[in-house]
């Protein structure tokens, strides 16, 4: 008796969406899966800022792809980069020239940073989406204090202690609050020539409030908690220039033509102000003739397919998907981890339906709420309830909810235990023991930083006009989640 034919599925991207799709595909008989990613690890991105700020070590929030796929013999994991899609021949081309054939393709390559047409800013304003970037930010933060300890000139020393975080979405808020805690608590008493508490942490936002996806009441509460930590929140501030010396930004004047420009020298600028689809979206659009939106995301059908033959799916931050709820107009899907996981699950299920000759289902997004932490014992939570109601709270209880929710979704028991121990230690002692960096300061001259030419706007004096620099939907598909756990609100 002949064996049933194997159905070949290629999954590009081992993030939230790709991992969930692979997990569901593994339950389908006679399916052979090839999982391709240019990184060798899954990354729990909601806690990446903890690595960047020395609160956690990298292995606490990451796990090798091959380890997670070890017990799934139907999955072949490849550490490779996709450079071309050949939709006509149903093939994916890798960087080494190898061509892999498929019956179905799921592209879940995530997103990258968007600098709003100013890509040259990337050399001076580090984003936060990968472990490498987290390590770079950690080094920049640590070295800022070390260089200030060596600087004799007071104005230059203060410039080195200016930390600018651009974009007040979840990433920017978390980074600003944590750096403020490091300066005022973690480093207390460790320096002899400087006072780390003299550091100025600026959170620069183009809109009129922080955490714009949150309800206005929680957004205001988050701003108050940030200011209590010592963060200077600059709203309606449009960044116009970034270089090695610092940045410039505009604030509204009495008329549209009377905007005032401010200079802020800084040795550590962190970019959290926008995302764009992975470059693979453009390659996929060229191969299939699909449309893209203004951020480069692939426009998908209600079933999440891209091509006419319905053999290619795009999910996660790569896809401009809509939720098709009964009795309602289709609504855009936010770029959050639950959405990526839900899309991965549906894409795999729709492949199974095609195998069985059944009609595919449309995508319906289930909102699990939003969480954001500001700092020690400070967070905001917005949870939807039946009947269109919401449970919204902030402060210590919200922080505890955020903490245990994130620990629950970490990869493996050991990771959960390590994170709990590290956080417990940090809570009681303010210590951050992951501050070891591969410093370049010993081998390179210290680059001079100009003195502050124009003091930034005071926290409470920012006008209310809306500016263009605001964090887009938080990217999540480049991270990873436990394959068999429910969705994490974000």
GUMI-762323 format. One record per residue (C-alpha): residue number from 0; residue in three letters; chain; z, y, x. Coordinates in steps of 0.05 Angstrom, whole numbers, always signed. Layout:
<rs>
k, r, c, z, y, x
NUM, ALA, A, Z, Y, X
...
</rs>
This chain:
<rs>
k, r, c, z, y, x
0, UNK, A, +0, +0, +0
1, UNK, A, -22, +67, +30
2, UNK, A, +28, +121, +43
3, UNK, A, +24, +186, +1
4, UNK, A, -9, +243, +40
5, UNK, A, +37, +292, +75
6, UNK, A, +36, +364, +50
7, UNK, A, +37, +412, +110
8, UNK, A, +76, +476, +102
9, UNK, A, +84, +529, +156
10, UNK, A, +142, +579, +151
11, UNK, A, +136, +640, +195
12, UNK, A, +203, +673, +206
13, UNK, A, +272, +640, +210
14, UNK, A, +311, +694, +174
15, UNK, A, +346, +694, +107
16, UNK, A, +282, +682, +68
17, UNK, A, +249, +633, +116
18, UNK, A, +312, +592, +124
19, UNK, A, +324, +587, +49
20, UNK, A, +251, +566, +38
21, UNK, A, +257, +513, +92
22, UNK, A, +321, +486, +61
23, UNK, A, +288, +477, -7
24, UNK, A, +225, +448, +22
25, UNK, A, +266, +395, +57
26, UNK, A, +285, +367, -11
27, UNK, A, +212, +355, -30
28, UNK, A, +185, +285, -12
29, UNK, A, +125, +279, +34
30, UNK, A, +128, +350, +59
31, UNK, A, +120, +366, +134
32, UNK, A, +148, +434, +154
33, UNK, A, +135, +475, +216
34, UNK, A, +184, +532, +225
35, UNK, A, +160, +586, +273
36, UNK, A, +201, +644, +301
37, UNK, A, +196, +686, +364
38, UNK, A, +272, +683, +371
39, UNK, A, +309, +618, +384
40, UNK, A, +368, +636, +338
41, UNK, A, +387, +653, +268
42, UNK, A, +424, +719, +263
43, UNK, A, +475, +739, +211
44, UNK, A, +451, +811, +210
45, UNK, A, +504, +841, +165
46, UNK, A, +553, +834, +223
47, UNK, A, +506, +854, +279
48, UNK, A, +539, +921, +284
49, UNK, A, +603, +885, +303
50, UNK, A, +567, +857, +365
51, UNK, A, +539, +926, +381
52, UNK, A, +609, +956, +379
53, UNK, A, +643, +899, +418
54, UNK, A, +682, +872, +359
55, UNK, A, +649, +804, +361
56, UNK, A, +612, +762, +412
57, UNK, A, +540, +743, +397
58, UNK, A, +553, +668, +385
59, UNK, A, +601, +687, +329
60, UNK, A, +544, +711, +285
61, UNK, A, +484, +671, +311
62, UNK, A, +464, +598, +318
63, UNK, A, +404, +564, +351
64, UNK, A, +348, +547, +303
65, UNK, A, +343, +477, +331
66, UNK, A, +417, +464, +320
67, UNK, A, +413, +483, +247
68, UNK, A, +349, +441, +237
69, UNK, A, +376, +382, +277
70, UNK, A, +389, +338, +216
71, UNK, A, +321, +352, +184
72, UNK, A, +269, +307, +217
73, UNK, A, +214, +334, +173
74, UNK, A, +222, +402, +205
75, UNK, A, +187, +420, +271
76, UNK, A, +216, +483, +302
77, UNK, A, +172, +524, +348
78, UNK, A, +194, +583, +391
79, UNK, A, +128, +621, +388
80, UNK, A, +95, +684, +365
81, UNK, A, +41, +685, +311
82, UNK, A, -18, +729, +332
83, UNK, A, -69, +714, +278
84, UNK, A, -78, +685, +208
85, UNK, A, -143, +648, +192
86, UNK, A, -139, +644, +117
87, UNK, A, -209, +616, +108
88, UNK, A, -193, +555, +150
89, UNK, A, -119, +553, +131
90, UNK, A, -95, +561, +202
91, UNK, A, -43, +601, +240
92, UNK, A, -58, +621, +312
93, UNK, A, -1, +624, +363
94, UNK, A, +5, +667, +424
95, UNK, A, -15, +609, +470
96, UNK, A, -80, +599, +431
97, UNK, A, -56, +538, +392
98, UNK, A, -82, +534, +321
99, UNK, A, -37, +501, +268
100, UNK, A, -66, +479, +202
101, UNK, A, -29, +484, +136
102, UNK, A, -35, +469, +62
103, UNK, A, +15, +524, +45
104, UNK, A, +40, +582, +86
105, UNK, A, +103, +623, +75
106, UNK, A, +107, +687, +116
107, UNK, A, +178, +715, +122
108, UNK, A, +173, +756, +186
109, UNK, A, +221, +811, +164
110, UNK, A, +217, +884, +183
111, UNK, A, +220, +930, +242
112, UNK, A, +243, +1002, +253
113, UNK, A, +206, +1061, +222
114, UNK, A, +209, +1127, +259
115, UNK, A, +168, +1163, +207
116, UNK, A, +107, +1172, +252
117, UNK, A, +148, +1189, +314
118, UNK, A, +147, +1122, +350
119, UNK, A, +161, +1156, +417
120, UNK, A, +231, +1169, +392
121, UNK, A, +246, +1095, +399
122, UNK, A, +256, +1103, +475
123, UNK, A, +316, +1148, +462
124, UNK, A, +343, +1126, +394
125, UNK, A, +359, +1052, +392
126, UNK, A, +353, +1014, +326
127, UNK, A, +395, +954, +306
128, UNK, A, +359, +892, +284
129, UNK, A, +364, +843, +342
130, UNK, A, +416, +818, +391
131, UNK, A, +380, +853, +447
132, UNK, A, +386, +919, +411
133, UNK, A, +459, +905, +396
134, UNK, A, +472, +893, +470
135, UNK, A, +434, +958, +488
136, UNK, A, +476, +998, +439
137, UNK, A, +540, +967, +466
138, UNK, A, +520, +986, +536
139, UNK, A, +502, +1057, +516
140, UNK, A, +569, +1067, +480
141, UNK, A, +610, +1039, +538
142, UNK, A, +571, +1077, +591
143, UNK, A, +577, +1143, +553
144, UNK, A, +653, +1142, +564
145, UNK, A, +646, +1117, +636
146, UNK, A, +596, +1171, +654
147, UNK, A, +640, +1224, +622
148, UNK, A, +698, +1200, +665
149, UNK, A, +656, +1216, +727
150, UNK, A, +629, +1284, +703
151, UNK, A, +663, +1346, +731
152, UNK, A, +630, +1398, +686
153, UNK, A, +667, +1404, +620
154, UNK, A, +606, +1422, +577
155, UNK, A, +565, +1365, +605
156, UNK, A, +623, +1318, +596
157, UNK, A, +629, +1336, +522
158, UNK, A, +554, +1327, +514
159, UNK, A, +561, +1256, +540
160, UNK, A, +614, +1244, +488
161, UNK, A, +569, +1264, +430
162, UNK, A, +548, +1202, +390
163, UNK, A, +493, +1213, +339
164, UNK, A, +478, +1162, +285
165, UNK, A, +416, +1179, +245
166, UNK, A, +414, +1151, +174
167, UNK, A, +474, +1143, +128
168, UNK, A, +456, +1076, +96
169, UNK, A, +501, +1015, +107
170, UNK, A, +482, +1007, +181
171, UNK, A, +494, +1080, +198
172, UNK, A, +559, +1085, +160
173, UNK, A, +587, +1021, +192
174, UNK, A, +566, +1044, +262
175, UNK, A, +595, +1114, +254
176, UNK, A, +662, +1089, +228
177, UNK, A, +669, +1036, +281
178, UNK, A, +652, +1082, +340
179, UNK, A, +703, +1132, +313
180, UNK, A, +756, +1077, +314
181, UNK, A, +736, +1058, +385
182, UNK, A, +743, +1129, +410
183, UNK, A, +809, +1144, +375
184, UNK, A, +845, +1077, +380
185, UNK, A, +812, +1023, +422
186, UNK, A, +803, +1066, +485
187, UNK, A, +869, +1103, +478
188, UNK, A, +905, +1106, +545
189, UNK, A, +849, +1071, +584
190, UNK, A, +819, +1133, +617
191, UNK, A, +853, +1182, +665
192, UNK, A, +804, +1240, +669
193, UNK, A, +781, +1244, +596
194, UNK, A, +811, +1235, +528
195, UNK, A, +765, +1187, +490
196, UNK, A, +789, +1218, +425
197, UNK, A, +750, +1281, +445
198, UNK, A, +687, +1243, +428
199, UNK, A, +647, +1272, +370
200, UNK, A, +614, +1223, +323
201, UNK, A, +559, +1253, +280
202, UNK, A, +528, +1217, +221
203, UNK, A, +463, +1252, +205
204, UNK, A, +431, +1241, +137
205, UNK, A, +369, +1274, +107
206, UNK, A, +393, +1264, +35
207, UNK, A, +450, +1297, -2
208, UNK, A, +498, +1238, +2
209, UNK, A, +514, +1176, +43
210, UNK, A, +500, +1105, +17
211, UNK, A, +449, +1129, -32
212, UNK, A, +440, +1060, -64
213, UNK, A, +514, +1063, -84
214, UNK, A, +539, +1099, -146
215, UNK, A, +554, +1172, -132
216, UNK, A, +630, +1163, -139
217, UNK, A, +631, +1108, -86
218, UNK, A, +584, +1148, -43
219, UNK, A, +632, +1207, -44
220, UNK, A, +691, +1161, -30
221, UNK, A, +654, +1132, +30
222, UNK, A, +642, +1202, +57
223, UNK, A, +716, +1219, +50
224, UNK, A, +736, +1156, +86
225, UNK, A, +688, +1171, +143
226, UNK, A, +715, +1241, +151
227, UNK, A, +786, +1214, +151
228, UNK, A, +765, +1171, +211
229, UNK, A, +740, +1234, +246
230, UNK, A, +665, +1225, +233
231, UNK, A, +627, +1290, +222
232, UNK, A, +578, +1277, +165
233, UNK, A, +517, +1323, +166
234, UNK, A, +479, +1319, +100
235, UNK, A, +411, +1349, +84
236, UNK, A, +397, +1348, +159
237, UNK, A, +324, +1335, +179
238, UNK, A, +316, +1307, +249
239, UNK, A, +255, +1341, +281
240, UNK, A, +258, +1319, +354
241, UNK, A, +291, +1267, +398
242, UNK, A, +287, +1261, +474
243, UNK, A, +330, +1239, +533
244, UNK, A, +372, +1302, +527
245, UNK, A, +390, +1294, +454
246, UNK, A, +361, +1315, +388
247, UNK, A, +344, +1374, +343
248, UNK, A, +351, +1377, +268
249, UNK, A, +341, +1427, +212
250, UNK, A, +386, +1447, +155
251, UNK, A, +362, +1485, +94
252, UNK, A, +366, +1560, +91
253, UNK, A, +365, +1607, +31
254, UNK, A, +290, +1596, +24
255, UNK, A, +243, +1539, +40
256, UNK, A, +216, +1576, +100
257, UNK, A, +285, +1594, +127
258, UNK, A, +309, +1527, +153
259, UNK, A, +356, +1533, +212
260, UNK, A, +346, +1490, +273
261, UNK, A, +405, +1460, +312
262, UNK, A, +408, +1427, +380
263, UNK, A, +453, +1369, +394
264, UNK, A, +456, +1341, +465
265, UNK, A, +475, +1268, +465
266, UNK, A, +473, +1209, +512
267, UNK, A, +478, +1158, +455
268, UNK, A, +432, +1163, +395
269, UNK, A, +429, +1106, +345
270, UNK, A, +372, +1100, +295
271, UNK, A, +390, +1073, +225
272, UNK, A, +342, +1116, +184
273, UNK, A, +286, +1071, +162
274, UNK, A, +249, +1005, +163
275, UNK, A, +176, +984, +160
276, UNK, A, +145, +916, +150
277, UNK, A, +133, +870, +209
278, UNK, A, +65, +880, +243
279, UNK, A, +48, +811, +217
280, UNK, A, +41, +842, +148
281, UNK, A, -20, +881, +172
282, UNK, A, -50, +817, +203
283, UNK, A, -38, +779, +138
284, UNK, A, -69, +835, +97
285, UNK, A, -131, +835, +141
286, UNK, A, -138, +760, +135
287, UNK, A, -130, +757, +60
288, UNK, A, -154, +824, +35
289, UNK, A, -86, +839, +5
290, UNK, A, -62, +909, -7
291, UNK, A, -2, +940, +29
292, UNK, A, +45, +995, +8
293, UNK, A, +62, +1058, +47
294, UNK, A, +113, +1021, +90
295, UNK, A, +63, +966, +107
296, UNK, A, +92, +912, +61
297, UNK, A, +45, +862, +29
298, UNK, A, +35, +871, -45
299, UNK, A, +48, +803, -77
300, UNK, A, +35, +772, -145
301, UNK, A, +92, +759, -193
302, UNK, A, +93, +688, -163
303, UNK, A, +99, +717, -92
304, UNK, A, +30, +693, -71
305, UNK, A, -20, +734, -31
306, UNK, A, -88, +699, -32
307, UNK, A, -132, +677, -90
308, UNK, A, -122, +603, -74
309, UNK, A, -46, +613, -82
310, UNK, A, -32, +577, -16
311, UNK, A, +0, +637, +20
312, UNK, A, +67, +667, +1
313, UNK, A, +99, +730, +29
314, UNK, A, +174, +739, +20
315, UNK, A, +233, +781, +43
316, UNK, A, +224, +850, +75
317, UNK, A, +151, +834, +88
318, UNK, A, +135, +833, +13
319, UNK, A, +129, +890, -36
320, UNK, A, +155, +847, -93
321, UNK, A, +177, +864, -163
322, UNK, A, +227, +830, -209
323, UNK, A, +196, +807, -274
324, UNK, A, +254, +804, -323
325, UNK, A, +242, +786, -395
326, UNK, A, +234, +846, -441
327, UNK, A, +233, +896, -383
328, UNK, A, +183, +931, -340
329, UNK, A, +174, +900, -270
330, UNK, A, +222, +934, -222
331, UNK, A, +220, +939, -146
332, UNK, A, +262, +889, -108
333, UNK, A, +311, +919, -57
334, UNK, A, +307, +898, +16
335, UNK, A, +373, +860, +17
336, UNK, A, +392, +790, +38
337, UNK, A, +402, +760, -31
338, UNK, A, +332, +782, -50
339, UNK, A, +302, +749, +12
340, UNK, A, +339, +684, -2
341, UNK, A, +319, +684, -75
342, UNK, A, +246, +695, -57
343, UNK, A, +249, +639, -6
344, UNK, A, +277, +592, -58
345, UNK, A, +223, +610, -109
346, UNK, A, +166, +605, -58
347, UNK, A, +187, +534, -40
348, UNK, A, +197, +516, -113
349, UNK, A, +127, +542, -131
350, UNK, A, +97, +499, -76
351, UNK, A, +131, +439, -107
352, UNK, A, +103, +458, -175
353, UNK, A, +33, +463, -146
354, UNK, A, +41, +394, -115
355, UNK, A, +60, +366, -184
356, UNK, A, +4, +404, -219
357, UNK, A, +53, +451, -256
358, UNK, A, +48, +525, -269
359, UNK, A, +85, +570, -221
360, UNK, A, +143, +614, -242
361, UNK, A, +149, +689, -233
362, UNK, A, +203, +721, -190
363, UNK, A, +266, +748, -223
364, UNK, A, +317, +781, -178
365, UNK, A, +390, +771, -192
366, UNK, A, +433, +829, -167
367, UNK, A, +499, +806, -135
368, UNK, A, +522, +876, -119
369, UNK, A, +531, +920, -58
370, UNK, A, +584, +922, -4
371, UNK, A, +593, +970, +54
372, UNK, A, +650, +977, +103
373, UNK, A, +669, +1043, +134
374, UNK, A, +724, +1022, +182
375, UNK, A, +794, +993, +186
376, UNK, A, +819, +981, +115
377, UNK, A, +762, +1023, +87
378, UNK, A, +702, +999, +47
379, UNK, A, +666, +1007, -19
380, UNK, A, +645, +952, -68
381, UNK, A, +599, +954, -128
382, UNK, A, +595, +888, -167
383, UNK, A, +553, +880, -231
384, UNK, A, +587, +847, -290
385, UNK, A, +559, +816, -354
386, UNK, A, +538, +865, -407
387, UNK, A, +512, +917, -357
388, UNK, A, +581, +937, -333
389, UNK, A, +604, +944, -261
390, UNK, A, +667, +932, -222
391, UNK, A, +673, +987, -170
392, UNK, A, +730, +998, -121
393, UNK, A, +744, +1024, -51
394, UNK, A, +797, +1026, +3
395, UNK, A, +839, +968, +29
396, UNK, A, +823, +920, -28
397, UNK, A, +749, +932, -20
398, UNK, A, +755, +921, +56
399, UNK, A, +791, +855, +45
400, UNK, A, +737, +833, -5
401, UNK, A, +683, +853, +45
402, UNK, A, +718, +815, +102
403, UNK, A, +727, +749, +66
404, UNK, A, +658, +751, +35
405, UNK, A, +625, +759, +103
406, UNK, A, +669, +706, +136
407, UNK, A, +650, +657, +80
408, UNK, A, +576, +665, +93
409, UNK, A, +579, +656, +169
410, UNK, A, +546, +596, +201
411, UNK, A, +594, +539, +212
412, UNK, A, +669, +529, +211
413, UNK, A, +678, +548, +284
414, UNK, A, +644, +615, +274
415, UNK, A, +688, +630, +214
416, UNK, A, +751, +612, +253
417, UNK, A, +731, +653, +314
418, UNK, A, +714, +714, +273
419, UNK, A, +779, +710, +234
420, UNK, A, +818, +706, +299
421, UNK, A, +780, +764, +330
422, UNK, A, +788, +808, +269
423, UNK, A, +862, +791, +262
424, UNK, A, +873, +811, +334
425, UNK, A, +832, +875, +327
426, UNK, A, +868, +894, +263
427, UNK, A, +937, +891, +294
428, UNK, A, +921, +915, +364
429, UNK, A, +856, +955, +357
430, UNK, A, +831, +917, +418
431, UNK, A, +757, +898, +425
432, UNK, A, +750, +845, +478
433, UNK, A, +674, +839, +477
434, UNK, A, +664, +904, +517
435, UNK, A, +634, +871, +578
436, UNK, A, +564, +900, +591
437, UNK, A, +511, +891, +644
438, UNK, A, +515, +963, +667
439, UNK, A, +458, +998, +703
440, UNK, A, +500, +1058, +721
441, UNK, A, +518, +1033, +790
442, UNK, A, +446, +1029, +812
443, UNK, A, +416, +1089, +777
444, UNK, A, +431, +1163, +782
445, UNK, A, +467, +1194, +723
446, UNK, A, +416, +1233, +682
447, UNK, A, +442, +1303, +668
448, UNK, A, +453, +1321, +596
449, UNK, A, +446, +1394, +574
450, UNK, A, +505, +1431, +547
451, UNK, A, +510, +1442, +472
452, UNK, A, +466, +1501, +457
453, UNK, A, +479, +1508, +383
454, UNK, A, +541, +1475, +352
455, UNK, A, +523, +1428, +295
456, UNK, A, +538, +1447, +224
457, UNK, A, +611, +1436, +204
458, UNK, A, +623, +1376, +160
459, UNK, A, +638, +1415, +97
460, UNK, A, +585, +1469, +105
461, UNK, A, +522, +1427, +96
462, UNK, A, +477, +1453, +40
463, UNK, A, +455, +1407, -16
464, UNK, A, +379, +1406, -10
465, UNK, A, +348, +1338, +0
466, UNK, A, +315, +1322, +67
467, UNK, A, +267, +1267, +87
468, UNK, A, +308, +1228, +136
469, UNK, A, +345, +1175, +96
470, UNK, A, +355, +1101, +109
471, UNK, A, +306, +1057, +71
472, UNK, A, +325, +990, +43
473, UNK, A, +367, +953, +93
474, UNK, A, +327, +900, +129
475, UNK, A, +356, +831, +124
476, UNK, A, +301, +779, +133
477, UNK, A, +309, +778, +208
478, UNK, A, +379, +751, +200
479, UNK, A, +404, +683, +179
480, UNK, A, +451, +653, +128
481, UNK, A, +482, +586, +118
482, UNK, A, +428, +543, +85
483, UNK, A, +473, +514, +31
484, UNK, A, +513, +575, +11
485, UNK, A, +504, +624, -48
486, UNK, A, +478, +694, -38
487, UNK, A, +518, +749, -3
488, UNK, A, +522, +816, -38
489, UNK, A, +500, +872, +8
</rs>
